[in-house]
Amino acid sequence: MIVLQGFSNVLVNDQWGYSFIHRLGAMLHPQRMALESEGYPSGPPWHYILTLLAALIPPVSILLLAAAVKGARQLSMLGIATLAFLVAHSANREQQERFLLPILPLLFILIVAGLPWLAGESRRGGCIAACGGTSGA
């Protein structure tokens, strides 16, 4: 693999170790990495919602998050805790996707709690038609 990568680097960038230097260069010089760090990424407050939509594979993710909202109405304490977590971490300036990992099991529980509502809507064709799909009937 190293030889193939080096060969492709020669063909594309005219330098055998191009990708190794650019990808692994910071790990080879940790002192430089510590001095030249740019800090944590920061994004808009809706950054986590967009990350969740992308992680749950669109366009199904829109339906799954709608099911999570319905599930949060049934399991109100769990829904309030999940919403508080998302709001608190969205207000934080240093937003990273890894901070979403603790909330994913709770979000999946809320999705499962809302699946009967989603199944009922898909049988009637309301939710699926409203989201731009076909009802399958």
Secondary structure, 3 states (H helix, E strand, C coil): CHHHHHHHHHHHHCCCCHHHHHHHHHHHCHHHHHHCCCCCCCCCCCHHHHHHHHHCCCCHHHHHHHHHHHHHHHCHHHHHHHHHHHHHHHHCCCCCHHHHHHHHHHHHHHHHHHHHHHHHHHHHCHHHHHCCCCCCC
